[in-house]
Amino acid sequence: MNEARSALLAAGLVDNKVCAIDPVWSGLRCVYRLKDRPTTR
């Protein structure tokens, strides 16, 4: 998971949720930082 996290950080994303599915698999949710999100107004 560290390789995925590093690649996502390099792309401007941050991880904000991690879910362990079983001893082998886990899920990682990534989003853009609030300051980097486009405005909708």
Secondary structure by P-SEA (a helix, b strand, c coil): caaaaaaaaaacccccccccccccbbbbbbbcccccccccc
